[in-house]
Amino acid sequence: MYVNVAVLKETQPHERRVALVPSVVPKLVKLGAKLHMQAGAGNAIKLADAAFKDVTFMADRKELVADADVVLAVQPPALEVINQMKEGAILISFIYANREPALVQLLLDKKITCFAMERVPRITRAQAMDALSSQSALAGYYAVQLGATTLGRVLPKITTAAGAIGPAKVLVMGLGVAGLEALATAHRLGAVTEGYDVRPETQEQALSLGATFVETGIDARGKGGYARELTVDEKAKVAVVLTRHIQAADLVITTAAIPGRVAPKLISKEQVAGMKAGAVIVDLSADGGGNCEDTRPGETAHIGQVTILAPLNVPSLLGEDASELYSKNQYNLLALMMKDNVVKIDWDDEILAKTVLTHAGEMKSEAVTPHATSASGDHAAKAKPATKVA
C-alpha cells in the first residue's frame, strides 16, 4: 500500500517555485508516498526532471491528478485541476480563500480536503511547516539586495585614499519575519539601520540585530501577533514621527503584507515628495497593492528623484532556495498525517485542525486570515531572540 502523491507544475505569472525538490523525495518515499510529477515542473529554476530519482513524470496533467490521493502545489491550482481530482483527495498549497471564492466552492463541491499553507498556525510546534515565514525571510533578504543595487551609493562605510564614503541609512518598516531579515542583512552589509513597528515588543528584536528602533509612543498590539488598526489620531501622531525618519533614509523597505488582503498604506505621497534625491523604496507588499501611495505593483516608479521598486512574488525571485524551503514545509505537514503508508488525519492535532480549509464538503476553519492594518502585517516572527529569524 502507498499514498499516490502528485506534484503540479506552476502556471501562474511570476511563479518560478516548485512544490517538490530532489532532496525531499527520499523523505516522502519513506513516509509511504509514490511520487508523480508534472513534466517540466522545475524548469523555471533550471531543475531538470532527470534530477529527481524515484519520481514518475507525466505530461498529461489530467492523468496526473485523476488518481492522486494528495496533490501538492505552490499557488492555488486552476479550477480545471480541482475538477480533475477525485472526490475526497487532499490538496496542499497556498489558497488565500477570501480572494478565491470560486475555487473554495469547487473544493466544497468535490469534497476535497484542502490544507491551506497560509493557515499554518503560528505556534512553536508548527514552525517547520510555516511557509509564510520561510518565504518571508527570503523576501526580506532579497529586498536589501535589490535596494543596494539600485542605490547610487554603497551601504557600508568605505575608506579610500581619496576619502571616506558611506554608510547609507536603511529604514525597515514592519518587523515581522521579512522585516527582521531585512534589518539583519542591511546590518551585515554595513548600513546604519533603523526598524519601525507599531508593536513595541519588537524593539528588543530590532536592537538584537544592531538596529535602532523608531519609537512613536503608540502601542497597537492586537490579537494573534498581528497589530490592530490605528485610530485617526494615532495615525497622525505616527506620521509626524515617521516622516522625519523616512525622509532621512537612503533606502526604505516596507513589509506590511496581509495574506490575501489589500496591503495598508505606510508612506504617503507627501512623505515621498520630501525624501532625499536618489533615495530608494523597496515595497515588499506589491502583491497586495503596496505600502506606498506611489507604488505601481510589478513596476519601477520614478517619483521625482525617488525610485520605488515594487516586485511581485518576491520569494519566487529566489526560486531555488524558496522551493527548497517550501518543499520541506510541505513535507513536515504531510509527516503529521501519513502513517504506515496511509493518510490518517488526527483532527485533535492543533496544526492540522487549524490549517485545514475544507473537508468532506464543509468549511472546517475560518476562511479569512486575521486582519492587520499596520507595519507589522508581514508574517510576524515567532522565535526569540530575533537573531534566530535572520
N, C-alpha and C positions, 0 to 999 in steps of 0.2 A: 504493500500500500504506500502511496505517496500523495503529496499535495501538488497539484498542477499549478505552477506559478507562471504567469505571462507578464512580460515587460514591454511596455509600449514605446514606440519612437515618438518623440515630442513633435508637434506640428504647429504650435502657436508661434507667432512672430517674436523675435528676440530671445527665444529659448534655445539654449545650447546644451543644457544639462540632460543627463540620462539617469534613470532610477536604479540602475544596477551597474557596478563596476567589477572587473575581474577579481579583485581581492576579496570581495564579499561572497562570490559564488560558492566556495567550499563551505562557508558557514551556513548558507541556506540549504545546501545539499545535506549537510549534517543534521539539519532540522527535519529533513524529510521532503524537501522540495524537489520536484522535477521541473527544470527551468526551460522555458521557451521565451524567445525574444524576437521582436520585430527586426528584420534585416536592416542594417544601417543605423540602428538606434544610437550608436555612439559616434557617428560620422562627424557631428558638429564639433567634437573635441578631439578629433583625429584618433578615435578609439575604434579600431577595426574589429569586425566580427571575429576574425581569427585570434584575437587576443583573449577571447573567452573560451574556457575549457568547460566541458560538461554542460553546455548550453545548446539547445536546438534552435536554429534561426529559421524564421518563417517570413516569407514575403507578403503573404495574404493576411491582413490584419483581422479580417472577419474569422478566418480559420484559427488564428492565434488566440482570440479571446473566447471563442464559442464554447470550448471545453475547459476553460480556465476556472480553477477554484478561487484563485487570488489574482487580481490584476494590479500591477504596480505602475505608477506614473508620477511625473512631477506636477504638471499643470492639470487642471480639470479636463478630462477627456471630452472629445466631441460627443454630441448626443447619439450619433450613429454607433459609436463604440459601446455605449451603455445598452443600446437596443440589441447589439450583437452578443452581449454577455448572457450567460444562462441565469435563470432565476435563482436567487439565493447565494450567488457568488459574492466575493468580497472585493471591494475596491479600496486601495490605499493611495492617496495623493493629496495635494493641496486642492481645496474646493472653493472656499470663500462663499458660503451658501447664500448670503444676503445679496450677492450680485449674480448668482446663477440659479434663479428660480426654476427655469425650465429643466435644468439638469437635476436639481433636487427632486422635482416632481417625477421625473423619469426614474430616478433611483427608487423612489417610493413605489411607483407602478411596477417596476421589475423586481421588487423585494430584494434589492441589492443591499448588503451590509457594507456601509461606507465609513471608513475611518479617515477623517479629515486631518491632515498633518498640522494644519494651523491650530487645531484644537487640543493638541497635546497639553495636558495641564502643567502649570508652572510650579511643579513640586520637585524636590531634590531627587527622588527616585526616577523621575522621568527625564532628567537632563540628557541622558544618552539618546533619547528619542526626539528631542526638541529641535525640530528642523528650522523653526523660525530663528532660534538663537544661533545655530551653526551657520546658517546663511547670512544672518545679520552681521556676524563677526567678520565674514569675508567682505561684506559691503563696506563696513567701517574702514577696513584696511585699504580697500580699493579707492575709496573717496579721497584719502590723503594722497595716494599716488597720482590720481587724476588731477587733483588740485595743484600738486607740486609741479607737474609737467606743463601746466597751463600758466602758472605764475611767471612773471618776468624776472623773478629773483629766487635766490636759494632759501631753503628753510633754515639750515644751521648757520652759526657764525663761522666765517672762514677768514683767516688772516693770511694776507699775501704781502709781498714786498711793496706792493702799491698801496697797501692799507687793508683795513678790515671791512667786511660786508656782513650783513645779517645780524642777528637771526630774524626770521619772519615771525609774525604773531598769528597764531591759529586759534579761532574760537569754534568750539563744538557745541551745538545747541541740541540738547536731548541726550541724556546719559543712560540709555539702555545699553544693550549689547553692542550695537553698531557704534554708538557714540563713545563708549569706553574704549573700544578697539581703535577708533579714530584718534582719540586722545593719546593712547599708548603708542601708536605708530608715529604720530606727529612728534611726540616727545623723543622717541628713539632717533628720529631724523634730525633732531637738534632745534626744533622750533620752540618758541615760547608759547605755552599752551594755556588756554582757559576753557572751562567747562561750565555749561548752564543747564539747569533742570529745575522745574518748579517743585520737585520733591527734595526737601533739604537733606534727607538722609543720604543722597548721592554725593554730598560734599566730601565725605570721607573717601569715597571711591575715586573721585577726581584727584584729591590730594595724594592718594596712594600711587597714582600714575604720573606724578610730577607736575600736575597742572594746578592752577589756582581756580577757585570756584567763584562764579559771579553770583553774589547774594542780592536778592531783590526785596527780602523781607516778607515774601508771600509763601505760605505753606499750602500747597494744593494736593496733598496726598489723598488718593481715592481708594477704592476697593481693588483688591486683587493685584496690587503692584502697579496699577495704572494711575494716572492723575485725573482729578476731577476737572470740570470746566471752570475757568476763572470767571469771576463777575466782571462787569464793565469797569468798575473802579479798580479792581485788581489788575486788569489788562492795561489800563492807563498807567498805573504805577510801575508795572513791569516794563512797559515800553520805554519809559523815561530812562531807566537804568540800562536796559539792553542797547538802546540807541548808541550810547557812548562806547560800548564795547564792540558793537557791530561796525561802527564807523572808524574804529581804531585798528581793526583787524586787516591783515593782508589776505587771509583765507578763512572763510566761514563755511562750516559743514553743518547742514541741518539733517536731522534723522527722525523727525516725528512722523512715522508711518503707522497708520492704524490698519491692521489687516482687514482687507475687504471694504474699507470705508474711505471717504474723502479725507485727505490729509489736512490738518489745521494749518492756518497761516501764521508764521512766526516772524516774518520780515516783510514790512510794508514797502510800498513804492517810495515813500518819503525817506525811509531809512536807507534804501539802496541809493537814492539820489545823493545822499550825504557821505557815501563811502569814498575812500581814497582812490585816486586814479590807479588803475592796474589791479585792483582788488578782485578776488575770485570767490564766488559762492558755488559750492557743490551741494545740490539738493538731492538727497537720497530718497525723497518721497515722491519723485516724479510720477510713479505708477498711480499714486492717489491724487494727482493734481498738483503736488508741490507744496512746500512750506513757505515759498516766497511768492508775493503777489505778481512778480515779474517773470516767474518761471514759465517756460514753454516745454512741457513734457516731451522728452525724446530729442530735444534740440539744444544748441548752444546759443544763448541770447546775449547780445551786447547792448547793455543799457547804459548809455553814456560811455564812461570809461570803466565800467564794471562788467565782468563776464560771469554769466550764470550758466553752469553746466547742470543738465537735468537728464542723466542717463536712465533708461528704462531697464528693469530687471537686472539690477547691478550684480547680484551673485552669479548670474549666468555669464557675465563677462569674465569670470574666473571659473569657467565651466569644468575644468579638470578637477580642481580641488573641491568645488561646490558639489559635483556629482559624487565624489568620494565620501564626503561628509553626509550628504543626503541619503546615499545608499546605506550607510551604516546606521543612520537614524531609523530608516525603514526596517532594516534587519532587526534592530533591537526591539522595535514594536512587534514585529512578527514573532520574535522569540517568546513573547508573552502568551501567544495563542497557539503556536504549533508544538504539539506534544505527541511523541510516539508516531510520527508520520501522519498525523491528522490534525485538523484545526479544532481546538477546544477553547471556546471563549468563556472566560470566567468573568461574568458581569459584576462580581463583587470586587474585582480589581479596579481601583480608582482610575488608573490610567486608561484602561480600555473603556470604562463606563463614561468617561468624560471626553474621550477622543472620538467615539462613535457618533455619527451624524444620523444615519438611517439604518434600520434593521427590521426585517420582516414586514415591510410596508408601513412602518411608523417612524416618525421623528423621535429619536431617542435622546436628544440633547438640544439645548438652545442653539438656534442656527446663527445667531449674530454674535460676533466677537465683542467682548466688553468695550464700551465706548470710552475713548480717551481723546481729549482735545487740547493737548498741551505738548510741550517739548519732550515729554517722556514717552511719546507714542510708540517709538520702536520697541521691539520686544525687550522688556526690562530685564536687567541682569539679575540672576538668582544667586550666583555663587559669591561668597565673600571670603577673603578680601577681593577687591576688584581686579587685582593682578591675575586672578585665575581666569578672567574673561579674556584678557588680552593675549 
